[in-house]
């Protein structure tokens, strides 16, 4: 059997190993094995195939894997719209209590209530938005 076929079999087994581990090392080695299979299909000798495997695998592990790993680590979700408001600061425009009030959040006026239901905040105070319920900011 042609050695190139053995390299393809090795590449397939390495892909299966990658699926089981998700470390991206076996995938890079599978790329090297695929490169060696191409060299074998083009008539290159076993030594040239082994050198191709080592070189392609080394380059993939050294340069491609770190980039791929960075892309796999997703940053904290970028919050937009209403989801971005909790944790932001607001200025009380009208007294905020357990039932009613108005605050200014990032240039917009929102209806507001105190988060704990007991606190009262006077106009001019700075408060923090705890959560948003519908169109009402719960502040504390």
Residue frames as qw, qx, qy, qz and C-alpha x, y, z in Angstrom:
[[0.000, 0.891, 0.455, 0.000, 0.00, 0.00, 0.00],
 [0.349, 0.641, -0.028, 0.683, 1.20, 3.50, -0.84],
 [0.392, -0.214, -0.515, 0.732, 2.62, 5.36, 2.21],
 [0.146, -0.189, -0.087, -0.967, 0.42, 8.34, 1.29],
 [0.610, -0.407, -0.533, -0.423, -2.63, 6.26, 2.17],
 [0.619, -0.320, -0.575, 0.428, -1.15, 5.54, 5.60],
 [0.169, -0.005, -0.195, 0.966, -0.72, 9.27, 6.12],
 [0.407, -0.308, -0.320, -0.798, -4.39, 9.82, 5.26],
 [0.694, -0.399, -0.598, -0.040, -5.40, 7.13, 7.74],
 [0.481, -0.196, -0.436, 0.735, -3.18, 8.79, 10.35],
 [0.075, -0.169, -0.037, -0.982, -4.77, 12.17, 9.57],
 [0.574, -0.397, -0.481, -0.531, -8.24, 10.67, 10.05],
 [0.686, -0.371, -0.563, 0.273, -7.28, 9.12, 13.38],
 [0.324, -0.063, -0.271, 0.904, -5.75, 12.41, 14.51],
 [0.289, -0.314, -0.224, -0.876, -8.96, 14.25, 13.62],
 [0.686, -0.450, -0.538, -0.193, -10.92, 11.75, 15.73],
 [0.589, -0.255, -0.453, 0.619, -8.47, 12.36, 18.59],
 [0.079, 0.139, -0.039, 0.986, -8.97, 16.11, 18.14],
 [0.489, -0.439, -0.409, -0.633, -12.73, 15.75, 18.31],
 [0.729, -0.433, -0.519, 0.105, -12.34, 13.90, 21.60],
 [0.580, -0.313, -0.289, 0.694, -9.87, 16.37, 23.15],
 [0.146, 0.930, 0.265, 0.210, -10.49, 19.77, 21.49],
 [0.562, -0.637, 0.089, 0.520, -6.91, 20.83, 22.27],
 [0.471, 0.861, -0.091, -0.169, -6.10, 21.77, 18.67],
 [0.283, -0.606, 0.705, 0.236, -2.81, 19.83, 18.84],
 [0.584, 0.109, 0.794, 0.131, -4.10, 16.74, 17.08],
 [0.521, 0.791, 0.295, -0.128, -5.73, 18.89, 14.40],
 [0.094, 0.875, -0.411, -0.236, -2.37, 20.51, 13.65],
 [0.393, -0.334, 0.838, 0.177, -0.72, 17.08, 13.49],
 [0.626, 0.456, 0.631, -0.039, -3.52, 15.95, 11.17],
 [0.373, 0.900, -0.058, -0.219, -2.64, 18.88, 8.91],
 [0.132, -0.671, 0.698, 0.212, 0.96, 17.68, 8.87],
 [0.541, 0.027, 0.839, 0.056, -0.18, 14.16, 8.02],
 [0.580, 0.712, 0.366, -0.150, -2.33, 15.51, 5.19],
 [0.183, 0.877, -0.370, -0.245, 0.68, 17.39, 3.86],
 [0.313, -0.410, 0.842, 0.157, 2.74, 14.23, 3.99],
 [0.630, 0.353, 0.688, -0.070, -0.04, 12.37, 2.15],
 [0.477, 0.851, 0.023, -0.220, 0.10, 14.97, -0.64],
 [0.012, -0.729, 0.654, 0.200, 3.87, 14.52, -0.91],
 [0.494, -0.099, 0.863, 0.026, 3.34, 10.76, -1.02],
 [0.629, 0.594, 0.475, -0.160, 0.71, 11.10, -3.75],
 [0.363, 0.887, -0.215, -0.190, 3.12, 13.21, -5.77],
 [0.898, 0.305, -0.259, 0.182, 5.73, 10.45, -5.55],
 [0.042, -0.774, 0.501, -0.386, 7.93, 11.79, -2.76],
 [0.574, 0.118, -0.779, 0.221, 9.89, 9.27, -0.74],
 [0.626, -0.585, -0.511, 0.069, 9.13, 8.23, 2.81],
 [0.504, -0.256, -0.236, 0.790, 11.89, 10.46, 4.20],
 [0.006, 0.210, 0.205, 0.956, 10.50, 13.49, 2.35],
 [0.483, -0.551, -0.536, -0.418, 7.03, 12.60, 3.61],
 [0.634, -0.501, -0.450, 0.380, 8.28, 12.42, 7.21],
 [0.340, -0.098, -0.062, 0.933, 10.09, 15.74, 6.84],
 [0.198, -0.389, -0.381, -0.816, 6.94, 17.30, 5.39],
 [0.582, -0.583, -0.560, -0.088, 4.89, 15.93, 8.29],
 [0.565, -0.403, -0.327, 0.642, 7.35, 17.38, 10.82],
 [0.203, 0.038, 0.104, 0.973, 7.65, 20.76, 9.09],
 [0.305, -0.458, -0.447, -0.706, 3.93, 21.32, 8.45],
 [0.613, -0.576, -0.538, 0.060, 2.97, 20.11, 11.93],
 [0.510, -0.279, -0.252, 0.774, 5.61, 22.32, 13.53],
 [0.032, 0.177, 0.192, 0.965, 4.47, 25.41, 11.64],
 [0.445, -0.522, -0.526, -0.503, 0.82, 24.73, 12.41],
 [0.633, -0.536, -0.484, 0.277, 1.47, 24.15, 16.12],
 [0.454, -0.217, -0.146, 0.851, 3.79, 27.16, 16.43],
 [0.008, -0.030, 0.161, 0.986, 1.83, 29.72, 14.44],
 [0.403, -0.306, -0.550, -0.664, -1.74, 28.64, 13.67],
 [0.513, -0.416, -0.736, 0.146, -2.69, 26.99, 16.98],
 [0.225, -0.302, -0.412, 0.830, -2.10, 30.11, 19.14],
 [0.227, -0.002, -0.230, -0.946, -4.28, 32.17, 16.82],
 [0.522, -0.279, -0.697, -0.405, -7.00, 29.52, 16.81],
 [0.439, -0.359, -0.703, 0.430, -6.88, 29.24, 20.60],
 [0.025, -0.172, -0.200, 0.964, -7.39, 33.00, 20.94],
 [0.410, -0.089, -0.406, -0.812, -10.46, 32.77, 18.74],
 [0.531, -0.299, -0.789, -0.076, -11.85, 29.91, 20.80],
 [0.305, -0.388, -0.567, 0.659, -11.71, 32.00, 23.98],
 [0.006, 0.717, 0.435, 0.544, -14.63, 34.34, 23.51],
 [0.108, 0.196, -0.374, 0.900, -14.49, 37.56, 25.49],
 [0.134, 0.405, 0.689, -0.587, -17.19, 38.52, 27.92],
 [0.265, 0.638, 0.671, 0.268, -20.38, 39.16, 26.04],
 [0.104, 0.034, 0.062, 0.992, -20.61, 42.65, 24.69],
 [0.075, 0.610, 0.735, -0.285, -23.85, 43.97, 26.04],
 [0.033, 0.143, 0.299, 0.943, -25.86, 46.46, 24.06],
 [0.398, -0.492, -0.472, -0.614, -29.20, 48.16, 24.42],
 [0.633, -0.624, 0.018, -0.457, -31.14, 47.60, 27.64],
 [0.942, -0.176, -0.212, 0.194, -28.85, 44.70, 28.62],
 [0.551, 0.347, -0.256, 0.715, -25.97, 47.19, 28.94],
 [0.244, -0.734, -0.002, -0.634, -27.73, 49.35, 31.54],
 [0.810, -0.575, -0.114, -0.005, -27.42, 47.24, 34.73],
 [0.766, -0.223, -0.034, 0.601, -24.30, 48.36, 36.55],
 [0.313, 0.477, 0.125, 0.812, -24.31, 51.84, 35.05],
 [0.156, -0.318, -0.448, 0.821, -24.73, 55.04, 37.06],
 [0.014, -0.683, -0.570, -0.457, -27.82, 57.22, 36.98],
 [0.052, 0.067, -0.292, 0.953, -28.74, 60.65, 38.32],
 [0.007, 0.575, 0.786, -0.226, -32.04, 60.98, 40.18],
 [0.018, 0.324, 0.293, 0.899, -34.25, 63.64, 38.54],
 [0.580, -0.459, -0.072, -0.669, -37.40, 63.11, 40.64],
 [0.437, -0.422, 0.684, -0.404, -37.50, 61.39, 44.02],
 [0.622, 0.124, -0.738, -0.232, -37.23, 57.62, 43.63],
 [0.514, -0.304, 0.613, -0.517, -39.01, 55.40, 46.13],
 [0.389, -0.009, 0.921, -0.014, -40.57, 51.93, 46.10],
 [0.506, 0.590, 0.597, -0.199, -43.36, 53.05, 43.71],
 [0.470, 0.837, 0.229, 0.161, -42.13, 55.79, 41.38],
 [0.371, -0.733, 0.214, 0.528, -39.41, 58.18, 40.33],
 [0.665, 0.743, -0.013, 0.069, -37.31, 59.40, 37.41],
 [0.606, -0.539, 0.361, 0.460, -33.61, 58.94, 36.68],
 [0.498, 0.796, -0.267, -0.219, -31.30, 59.94, 33.87],
 [0.806, -0.217, 0.493, 0.246, -29.22, 57.07, 32.49],
 [0.507, -0.044, 0.547, 0.664, -26.69, 57.98, 29.81],
 [0.067, 0.103, -0.287, -0.950, -28.70, 60.96, 28.59],
 [0.408, -0.317, -0.677, -0.524, -32.09, 59.22, 28.64],
 [0.411, -0.265, 0.423, -0.763, -34.84, 59.71, 31.20],
 [0.448, -0.108, -0.880, -0.117, -36.21, 56.49, 32.70],
 [0.678, -0.552, -0.030, -0.484, -38.94, 55.75, 35.19],
 [0.395, 0.325, -0.772, 0.377, -37.40, 54.18, 38.26],
 [0.761, -0.575, -0.120, -0.276, -38.10, 52.42, 41.55],
 [0.234, -0.666, 0.678, -0.203, -35.83, 51.54, 44.42],
 [0.532, 0.228, -0.806, -0.125, -34.52, 48.00, 44.09],
 [0.197, -0.029, -0.883, 0.425, -35.03, 46.98, 47.71],
 [0.307, -0.616, -0.635, -0.351, -38.42, 48.68, 48.03],
 [0.496, -0.701, -0.380, 0.345, -37.39, 50.54, 51.21],
 [0.447, -0.252, 0.074, 0.855, -34.87, 53.13, 50.04],
 [0.253, 0.914, 0.312, -0.061, -35.66, 56.63, 48.90],
 [0.569, -0.045, 0.204, 0.796, -33.35, 58.69, 46.71],
 [0.076, 0.836, 0.237, -0.488, -33.63, 62.45, 46.35],
 [0.575, 0.803, 0.087, 0.131, -33.14, 64.54, 43.20],
 [0.132, 0.887, -0.427, 0.114, -29.47, 65.06, 42.37],
 [0.664, -0.452, 0.595, -0.028, -28.25, 61.85, 44.01],
 [0.415, 0.464, -0.725, -0.297, -26.19, 59.38, 42.04],
 [0.813, -0.121, 0.474, -0.315, -27.52, 55.81, 42.04],
 [0.052, -0.320, 0.879, 0.348, -26.59, 52.57, 40.33],
 [0.760, 0.124, -0.244, -0.589, -28.90, 50.70, 38.00],
 [0.497, -0.261, 0.809, -0.174, -29.39, 47.20, 39.43],
 [0.330, 0.215, 0.879, 0.269, -31.76, 45.83, 36.79],
 [0.313, 0.110, -0.256, -0.908, -34.37, 46.78, 34.25],
 [0.285, 0.341, 0.876, -0.187, -37.97, 45.58, 34.47],
 [0.357, 0.765, 0.529, 0.088, -39.87, 46.51, 31.32],
 [0.318, 0.718, 0.058, 0.616, -39.38, 50.27, 31.01],
 [0.472, -0.852, 0.071, -0.217, -38.51, 50.82, 34.69],
 [0.492, 0.466, -0.599, 0.428, -35.00, 50.95, 36.10],
 [0.767, -0.605, -0.213, 0.023, -34.53, 49.39, 39.50],
 [0.343, 0.689, -0.361, 0.527, -31.87, 51.43, 41.27],
 [0.771, -0.560, -0.249, 0.172, -29.94, 51.23, 44.50]]
